[in-house]
Amino acid sequence: MKSPCISICRFDGRTGWCVACARTLPECREWKKAPRPRLLAISKALPARLAKLDARGIRVVEDA
């Protein structure tokens, strides 16, 4: 499964989520070795996390 990382790794101190991909540092570290069900669980959580980061005005998006 493709990583959601966009190579902008900065973590929000309040949530612990990356402000670009919304994963936690432990989730980022486990990504390459995690079983597919774990990757799917992480991926499922990301849209809501990204929306919360957007609502706080701290989400960083990749330039197109």
HELIX and SHEET records of a PDB file:
HELIX    1   1 LEU A   25  GLU A   30  1                                   6    
HELIX    2   2 ARG A   36  ALA A   55  1                                  20    
END                                                                             
